Amino acid sequence: MNVTPTPVTAALAGIFSGLTWPMIWPLVTGPEASSTLWLVLATIVLVALPAHAFVLGFQRRETAGAAGVDIALLTRIGTWLAGGVATALLAAALRGVA
């Protein structure tokens, strides 16, 4: 599957992470010793994997100047972070937590 990362896919990945992470958080906190393992697994599945797939992409791109800054990547990262934070804050406000 070839996914081309764009600001739209980055925003969707951020929204997904922002919606799912607050719902999973109460399930992985607790006195059990295994909660740390579930926290790591939830982070990988709900945050890292969507971010990698839809923000970075799976194909390596050759850049013209290796020393240059990839503005498109920085834009996608900012969009992903903004989408995730805005969604998490909105979800918390709707639940009455924030």
Secondary structure, DSSP 8 states (H G I E B T S, - for coil): ------HHHHHHHHHHHHHHHHHHHHHH-SS-TTHHHHHHHHHIIIIIHHHIIIII-SS----S-TTS--HHHHHHHHHHHHHHHHHHHHHHHHHT--
